[in-house]
Amino acid sequence: MDETTNFREYLKKNGTLTYSNVGTSMMPLLCQGRDLFTVEKKGKKRCKAGDVVLYVREPDKYVLHRVIRVRKDDYVILGDNCINNEYGIKDKDILGVMTSYVRKGKSHSVTDTSYRLYTWYIMHTIPVRVFFKKLKGKAKRIVKRFVYGKKI
């Protein structure tokens, strides 16, 4: 993919896209600078809870996160390593659905049993994981305040 082609155009032309993720929002599944993901252009079918989708946040920010709830007119989406849900993501915003990924040099399909177990775990522990991530953030702020004298 060259610099003048965006993800939407590339998927429209080629049907699939393999790319490296940026950031930590999909950890531990994908690690920046190490892993790759492949998405297939979204068809007419609606996505389902658990799907990892590539979507556009306007104006042109591309995001790879997981669908955690399917609603009548939109989706609720959350990165595996995030604590804030994104609401109002519509079918028109979703460019593709992840079909496979390369982690530590080994290729995996989203149909693999290990991936399906991981997805089940991620989907069923969201409230607990979010609670502990928020608690960890508060604990860090308290430590900074008392150890380093910084305001919270």
N, C-alpha and C positions, 0 to 999 in steps of 0.2 A: 504494500500500500504506500503510495507516495504522499507527500505533504499536502497536495491539493485535493486529495480524495478524502471525504469524511466517511465515518462508519456506515451511515445510512446508504450512501452511494455505493460503497464497496459491497455491502450485503445485497443490495438490489442487483448489482452486476454479477456477483459471484455465488451468492446463496449461502456461503459460510465465511467465517472470519476467525482466524487464530491470532491471538494477541497476548501480550503480557499485561498483567494487571498492575495498577499503580495504587499505592496506599495500603492501608492495613484493614480496611473494612470487611474483607472476606477471609481474614485469618480465623482459624488455623487452616482452612481449606486451601487458600492460595496465598503465597508469600511473594511480595513485590521483588522483582529482580531475579526470581528463581523459577517461578511457575508460569504456565501458559494456560489459556482457556480457549475453547472453540465454541462459537455460537452459530446456530443455524437461523436463517432469516425467519421471522415470525410469520406464520401463515394466518389463516382466517380464524382458526381455533383459538379460544381463550386460553390463557395460561392457567395453571393450577397451583394451589398452595404447595410450596416446596420447590417450585421451579426457580432456577437462577436466571435472571433476565438482564440483558443489556438494554438500557433505556436512556432517553435524552432528558436532561434537566435543562430547560431553556436558559440562556440562548443556545449554547452548544457544549454542554458538559455531559460527557458520557459516563454512565454509572453501571456497575455490575453488582446487583444485590438480589436477595431472595424474596419471592412473593410469600408473604405470611398469611394473607387473607384475600380472598376473591370476593368482591362485592358486585352488586348489580351493574354499576356503571364504571367501576374503577378497581384498583388494587391497593392494598396496604403492603409496603415493601420495607425490608430491614436488612442491613448487612449483617453477616454472621458475627461480626465483632463490634456491632453498634448498639446503642441504647435508645435511639430516637426513631420511631416509625415515620415513614413517609406516606402521606395520604394523597389521594387524587391522581395517582399514576394511571393513565388511560391506555387502552389498547394502541392508540395512535402514537403514544410515546415509546412503546416497546419495539425495539428493532429486531431483537433475536433472543433465542433461548439457548442456554448452555447445553451442549450435548456431550462434551468430554473436556478433560483437562489433563495437563501434564504436571505432575508433582514430583519434585526431586528426580526428574528425568524419566519417570515411569508414567505411561499413559493409562488413564482411567475413563470409563464410560459412566454416564449418569445412571445406567441400568445395572452397574455392578452392585453386588450385595453389600459390599463395604460402604459404598457411597450412599446407598438407600438407608442403611443403618445410621450413618452420619446425619443424613437429612432428617430422619425420624428423631434423633437425639436433639438436633438443633431446633426443630419445630416444637418439640415438647418441653424444652427447658428454657424458653425465652423469658418468662417472668423471673425465674430464679437467676439466670445469667445477668439480666438487666439489673436486678436488685443488688447483686454482689458487685457489679461494675460501678454502680452509683455509690455504694458503700465504700469501695476502694478509693474512689475519687474524693469523697468527703474525708476519709482518713488521711489522705495525702495532704489535703488543705489544712487539716488540724495540725499535723506534724510540722508543716511549713510555718504555721503561725507560732507554735510554741518553741520549736527548735531554732528557727531562723528569724523570728520576730516579724514575719510578713503578715499583712492583713489577709483575711479570707475574702 
